[in-house]
Structures are given as C-alpha cells and as structure tokens.
C-alpha cells in the first residue's frame, strides 16, 4: 500500500471507532488554543487584505469567519487559517517541526459549518487531521524543514484529512484527497527571512487547498496515489528520500494530538527555550536587567536560522529575533502582545541589552533537535558573577504543559480585547462541551 492508502484505511477505521475521553479532551484543548491564536491575528495586515480581496466570497455561504460574518467554505478556511497563524501564537507538534492547528482546524471548522456537522463530528475531524499530517511531517523530517515551511506544506494534508473526515469520504476518495493535496503543498522558509507578510498566508492557503482537495475527491477527482512515496514524489522532491514504510505503525494507538506544544510566549517558538532559561536565571538570582553585563545564548541551529534578525525594526522582524525577545523578557518580565508595540520595540534598555548579547549553535542541543528544543543561557553580571542555566524544554511543551486553566487564561487574554470577556467565556464554555453539542463555535 502507498502511504496515501495507509492513511485512507486508517480514516475509514477511525470513522467507526469511539474516541477516548483523553483524546477528546486534548482535541478541545487544541481548539481553545486555535481560537486564542485566531483573534489577535484578525487585525493584522495580511488578514485585512485577504478580506478585501475575497469580498465576493463573503456575506454569503454556510461557513463563518471568527466574528460571525458568513463566507464560502474555502474563503473561511483561507482567512481563518491565515489569522490563526498571523500573530505567532499557534500550537506545534515538535517532532514534525509543524504548527498543525492553524490550517487543520480552519479547514475542519469550514467543512463542519458547510456540512452542518455536530460538535463531536468537528472534533473527530480535527483529530484525524492532526494524526495524518503530523506523521507526514515526522517522515519528511529536518531535511524538509531546511527549505520548506512545514505549516504550509504539511498543513495541507492536515486540512485535507480533517475536511475529508467531515465530508465522510470513503477509503478511495480519502486517499485521492491526500494525493491531490500533495500537489497543492507549498510554502518556503525564505518567504520570512526578510520582513514580509507572506508567512501566515502559508497556513491559510494550506487550509483552503486541503479543503478543496477533499471537496474535489468527493466529486470523483483522482490523484496519483504514489505521490508521497513515489520516485518523483513529495518525499524525494522535498526531503531526502525518506522512508514511508512505517508511517502508519502507531495510527490509532499513539495519538499525537495528546502531545502538542502550546505557546506560553508570543513570537517564534524556536526562541522560547532561551526566553524561559533567561527568565529562570533572573528568578533564581533576583537579577534586574540593569545588573546584566552580557548575555550568551547557545541553542540549536534552526533557532538561529529562523529567529535571525539582529536589529529588528518591525513587529514581524522582532517576533523572529532571538536577541530581541530574550532582551525584552529580561527587561520587561514577559513577551506578550505588548512586546511588539512601537514603544516597546524602541525601548532603550531592551536595545542596549541586545547589543550586549551573543548567540551561537550548541552542537549537543542541535543534535537533539527536533525531538528536544533546548537552550543554554549564560549571564555575566556587572559585579563579575557568571550565571548559567540549561533550559531543556519550553513551558508549554509536553514535558511542561500548560494546564487547562492556563489555556483558558490564554484565550481570555487574547480574545477578550476583540470580542469582550463575556463572549470569550461563553466561547470557552461551548468548546469544552463540543462533544455533547449539536452546535459549533
């Protein structure tokens, strides 16, 4: 069997099996985090431009945008998927180097609205999208991530699988949906090495493309079933001839959705171990930023490749600046939305500390990537002390997860400025009861 067929066989079996309380609970957590990522993204320029460009697809259709505006399913997937990635607050599955929620849940919600699905059916679609796409991301591995933005590429499969489940595709159609999704998958790392607006569009386009692949498969469109593992397929073209032979080995027994990372800071997740390590040193030693002479951060190579801006001038660059977020955390105590406001971007104390910071690749930590995201932080104080700390994981990783209460607080913090506290709490209540509800968020 080709990999597309392995996944399709699983999807058919999955549709007949009940989900455990644990898996359903983690699916709800993923949806809560998705909404926490969605609302702060709504005001970003790419989302506003998308809504203008897609005006003909809005104010009609059965799907909905975040604040209730009606839309066609594909437009909703594209806009919501873009918004959920735009503020850099969305979830990740560490081993796949991939943010699964933005595209997967956007497509699942659009398909669920369009088809009149129940809350439980929606959650099942979300789980299916996570389980299929994260495994594709793991197989594609680090060679894929060197050039490709996995949220755009692998996210297309998450969207296709989620939508395929909600559209009740049979085994053959589901395989063809994945095959078509492979030909749509795109998104280059280079697209966000300079200040640009394209990165969140990768997630939105993946949501739209995956949904379209499922819609076409339902109508009988076929794809090349060996497109993942064939001689000129997705694996060989966009990775280093990966091995697909065990891609389905743990499907249905090891649910990846139970091991997500939820962001505890705002910005590029590759910087978070360094942020956590710096804050821990500061906490342990009662160290104000004014007493710091120098900071050195050693971490894995992709963190330096991606969070590469040494002197950021815009909010988008600052989110991808290891130096900026660590310095901002040490000076201000956290890296939340306020860290990217104009006044904070130009903060003199933060900028001065950035100039006293060095960064480097740690070969040991780099060898452990992607399974571990760690950083070593060294601070030298004005009075001559040398303080060091190894941060093995990030707050929010499976080893140090956010609690349900912390996830609730994240949504309240990020959504309340947009829709109000009462509406946010009502949304939370609806998500936590989705498995027993006929209505959708």
Buried (B, 14 or more C-beta within 10 A) or exposed (E): EBBBBBBBBBBBEBBEEEBEEEBBBBBBBBBBBBBBBBBBBBEBEBBEEBBEEBEEBBEEBBBBBBEEBBBBBBBBBBBBBBBBBBBBBBBBBBBBBBBBBBBBBBBBBBBBBBBEBBBBBBBBBBBBBBBBBBBBBBBBBEBBBBEBBBBBBBBBBBBBBBBBBBBEBBBBBBBBBBBBBBBBBBBBBEBBEEBEBBBBBBBBBBBBBBBBBBBBBBEEBEBBBBBBBBEEBBBBEBBEEBEBEEBBEEBEEEBBBBBBBBBBBBBBBBBBBBBBBBBBBBEEBEBEBEBBEBBBBBBBBBBBBBBBBEEBEEBBBBBBBBBBBBBBBBBBEEBBBEBBEEEBBEBEBBBBBBEBBEBEBBEEBBEBBBEBBBBBBBBBBEEEEEBEBBBBBBBBBEEEBBEEEEBBEBBBBBBBEBBEEEEBBEBBEBBBEBBEBEEBB
